[in-house]
Amino acid sequence: MDKFLIEGPCKIKGKVKISGAKNSALVLLAATLLFEKPVTLKNLPRVRDINTMLNLLKSLGSKITLSKDRKTARIQNKKKLKTFASYSLVKTMRASILVLGPLISKFHKSTTSYPGGCNIGLRPVNYHLSALKKLGMKYQIKKGYIHAKSNGRLLGTTIKFSKISVGATENTIIAACLARGKTIIKNCAIEPEIKDLTNFLNCAGAKITWKGRTCLITGVNSLNETDYSVMADRIETGTFCVAATIAQGDLEIQNLNPKNIKTELNILKKAGAKIRVFENKIFIKGPKVIKPIKNIKTKEWPGIATDMQSQLMVLMCKANGESSITENIFENRFLHASELQRLGAKIKIINNKATIQGNTKLIGAELMSSDLRASVALVLAAMVSRGKSTINRVYHLDRGYENIEKKLRKIGVKIKRLK
Ligand code: EPZ
């Protein structure tokens, strides 16, 4: 298993280009199952989760041609596809559940492996299933699989989520696109990735409009040939912004939409970062003294992203005073805290609230990755720790960060991949 060797503390300066958003690319790829006409998706990030989704689509019968740089995929589906999403693929990536909505909508049947647990929380799929059921899907869970079917086309209806869920919103929107009549989905997640999904579907002829957290969909019979570019990764953007802030860095971050990271940039400004924002780039300089922040609370968009929580925790370890972070989305998303403690961090956790003492002189150590964002937090921490750190199990990082060690090396981080 690959490891990273990082020698800190590092000086950070230079330019970084942000890749396409993993979480948008995944759902756009799943949505291509609705199409009979060819779809071209550009700006795909070259990360492992995208390969998993491409393999899943191939296993269903999609014909996929990748460009030489693997950032553009042309997807052409046969009239009939397979409808079986196997355990072997789903178990490696929970986002595979996103094929259920399009399969049931387009082919009126699907056998999809039920996603298992995950390090950061239980992550059930009950809202996905109940919303699809309201659209006309019947299902049974047997031997670890969701056996689903519908009586022909799904039928538009009104759905209200009792809790905001990114994945359930996405699955339901995709399914409703080809349903008969109107669907109204209330209390939707409205993360930028979801707006990217509805923009993509509208480009292909879907009829989707938004009113706050309500999504209105008028079903269409089919979707048109489409060419679409995936939005920039806002979490990768935020991660590099934290890197600059924590290490007195000076970065120009390119190819992004600053509006998608506004809330997190405000936090970094409070911490002392100097930030200049342009249409598709950010200049950011880290302060000499990082200010502590009390009451950082993760929340659904437009709140602070849970996917930025671990990076902000590392930043607060280096602030000159006490900070606190409350995790409101996932029940077990402080896995990085005990690894940060191995570097010397002073973090106390009570329920979903972490109190961070700050003013910590971090010292390099051997560390273990547990999930994607926890792993990137360890990279940031190792960068500002004195001495060598080894980060084990970096396959977690490879799932969602394109060429992270190359990008970091280019801006001055002493990082090596050990095979
Ligand atoms: C998406 O996960 C992202 N994944 C996550 O990114 C992200 O952290 C999360 O949204 C929140 O922003 C992808 O887009 C592929 P949810 P998702 O449904 O859709 C509960 C990363 O690091 N819930 O909004 O699975 C759930 O347990 C990842 O890139 C139910 O109870 O998140 C959680 O507590 C990790 N029942 C909360 O809702 C359901 O049916 C929000 O989850 C669905 C969700």
Boltz pocket constraint, residues with backbone or C-beta under 6 A from the ligand:
constraints:
  - pocket:
      binder: B
      contacts: [[A, 23], [A, 24], [A, 26], [A, 95], [A, 121], [A, 122], [A, 123], [A, 124], [A, 125], [A, 126], [A, 127], [A, 128], [A, 129], [A, 163], [A, 164], [A, 165], [A, 166], [A, 167], [A, 168], [A, 189], [A, 306], [A, 307], [A, 328], [A, 329], [A, 330], [A, 331], [A, 372], [A, 373], [A, 400]]
      max_distance: 6.0
